[in-house]
């Protein structure tokens, strides 16, 4: 049984659930009514990340696109690092790539937590 984090109403269908990550870390489930009221709220854009629900189709499509882009970027980075003599540039490039990888991995973890959480709904 999944309840809305805001009003406590029981959510029975997957279509009625909207999962957002509070501060980008803690997945919170909202019913459609509470989600739409949060969408109009000012703090929603500062406290909840990502802007789309984690269980939406646009989120998963974007996640796949970002994964493919990051893989291509990593491949290009290895070619750039092999051909470049700039040690500082290589270091910065590696740190940026590592940071984006951590963010992307966390987004996949959030998606898998959400999918598991919503698996009991029909």
C-alpha positions in Angstrom: 0.0 0.0 0.0 1.4 3.4 -1.1 0.1 6.6 0.4 0.5 10.1 -0.7 3.3 11.9 1.3 1.2 15.1 1.4 -2.5 14.2 2.1 -2.1 10.5 3.1 -4.6 9.3 0.5 -4.0 5.7 -0.7 -2.7 5.5 -4.2 -4.1 2.4 -6.1 -3.0 2.9 -9.7 0.5 3.6 -11.2 -1.0 6.3 -13.3 -2.1 8.2 -10.1 1.4 8.1 -8.5 4.0 10.8 -9.1 7.4 10.2 -7.5 9.7 13.2 -7.0 13.1 13.2 -5.2 13.1 15.6 -2.2 16.4 17.5 -2.4 17.4 15.1 -5.2 17.9 12.3 -2.6 14.7 11.0 -1.0 12.0 9.7 -3.3 8.5 11.0 -2.2 5.2 9.7 -3.7 2.4 12.1 -4.4 -1.2 11.6 -5.7 -2.2 13.6 -8.8 -3.9 16.3 -6.8 -1.0 17.0 -4.5 1.5 16.8 -7.4 -0.4 19.4 -9.4 -0.6 21.7 -6.4 3.1 21.3 -5.8 3.7 22.0 -9.5 2.3 25.4 -9.0 4.3 26.0 -5.8 7.3 28.3 -5.7 9.5 26.0 -3.5 8.8 22.9 -5.6 11.5 23.9 -8.1 14.0 24.4 -5.3 13.2 21.4 -3.1 12.3 18.7 -5.5 14.7 17.4 -8.2 14.2 16.4 -11.1 11.5 18.6 -12.4 9.7 15.7 -14.0 8.3 12.8 -12.0 10.8 9.9 -11.7 8.2 7.5 -12.9 7.4 9.5 -16.1 8.2 8.4 -19.6 10.1 11.6 -20.4 12.4 10.9 -17.4 13.4 7.4 -18.5 13.9 8.6 -22.1 16.1 11.4 -20.9 18.0 9.0 -18.6 18.8 6.7 -21.6 19.8 9.7 -23.8 22.1 11.0 -21.0 23.6 7.6 -20.6 24.4 7.3 -24.3 25.8 10.8 -24.4 28.0 10.1 -21.3 29.3 6.9 -22.8 30.2 8.8 -26.1 31.8 11.6 -24.0 33.9 9.1 -22.0 35.1 7.5 -25.2 36.0 10.9 -26.6 37.7 11.8 -23.3 40.0 8.7 -23.5 41.0 9.8 -27.0 41.6 13.4 -25.9 43.6 12.3 -22.8 45.8 10.0 -24.8 46.7 12.7 -27.4 47.0 15.7 -25.0 50.1 16.7 -23.0 48.2 19.1 -20.8 48.2 17.4 -17.4 45.9 20.0 -15.7 43.4 19.9 -18.5 43.3 16.1 -18.4 42.8 16.2 -14.6 39.9 18.7 -14.9 38.4 16.7 -17.7 38.6 13.5 -15.7 37.0 15.1 -12.6 34.1 16.5 -14.6 33.5 13.1 -16.3 33.6 11.4 -12.9 31.1 14.0 -11.4 28.7 13.5 -14.3 29.0 9.7 -13.9 28.2 9.9 -10.2 25.1 12.0 -11.0 23.9 9.7 -13.7 24.4 6.6 -11.5 22.4 8.2 -8.8 19.6 9.0 -11.2 19.5 5.3 -12.2 19.4 4.3 -8.5 16.5 6.7 -7.9 14.7 5.2 -10.9 15.2 1.7 -9.7 14.0 2.6 -6.2 10.9 4.2 -7.7 10.2 1.2 -9.9 10.5 -1.2 -7.0 8.3 1.1 -4.8 5.5 1.3 -7.5 5.7 -2.4 -8.5 2.9 -3.3 -6.0 0.5 -1.0 -7.8 -1.5 -2.1 -10.8 
